[in-house]
């Protein structure tokens, strides 16, 4: 209320000057009239400290008899027992030191425009679905990690060092037509959603990641011939959700037993898809052994790098550390530059040794 009263009195005073300068069709304001808009930037010592009994009443009633607007403001203040507007003037005039406000605005950098490739279902993939036998060395199937050779992650590790057990189809791996010499596929990779498994190939279980288009086209064929199993998969986004790497959420086709999935295939699938959480301590140790990372304090004779990669003393398929490769794959490619430091995989890639008590059974 005091602040409202002070601003109201200021408005009444300035309105008089504005009316005097308004000559109907034009505004004529002299320098002397403009000076009436100015306010005192400071108060004299005499005014501030001169003894008076009703300081607030004096400041309000000054000029009240000469203006009806000010009189109405004073009357309103008396109804609320507000007689002193100097406190409001102090709040308005005093200079405060405020901490600077940090304004963050997210800017989404969209991928460059590219020509989408047409979807196709390769005849060898159709043969696999109808007969249950995979055609070896067919151009329809590619090692999953080798499809990342045109990404920024490939700068830190040769993708050929990963095993070629996990496969993807050509339609899954090819999304847009490459343009330019420095083409990067980071923004054009498909997420892992649909998987075909086959146990009748004579070489153990084979796992092939397919595109949503292929899943739609082959669904009726899978149901008819019952030679392979079609699965729906999603990398575990949070500890609140159960892991779907057992591939038993949705299945079509041949009978499937989750325990039949080889552990090395499950590990490769989760790494390729970008799963950030591990279900059990045994799975954690198996993943570290696969990547050549330490999961316990090493004994004498074992040489470990600062990122946890075992340089000497334990066999692994990698000639150098895959940590930087996986960091780029998980953060920039699979998580759109999101942080993963608090997750299981994020801590492992930062060199942290996880304990058995950290895993929910």
PyMOL commands that set and color helices and strands:
alter all, ss='L'
color gray80, all
select helices_A, chain A and resi 2-21+31-37+45-49+55-61+64-66+68-79+86-93+123-131+145-148+152-155+159-161+170-173+186-188+212-225+258-260+263-273+281-291+323-334+344-349+356-358
alter helices_A, ss='H'
color red, helices_A
select strands_A, chain A and resi 141-143+166-169+194-198+206-210+229-232+251-253+303-304+310-312
alter strands_A, ss='S'
color yellow, strands_A
deselect
rebuild
show_as cartoon
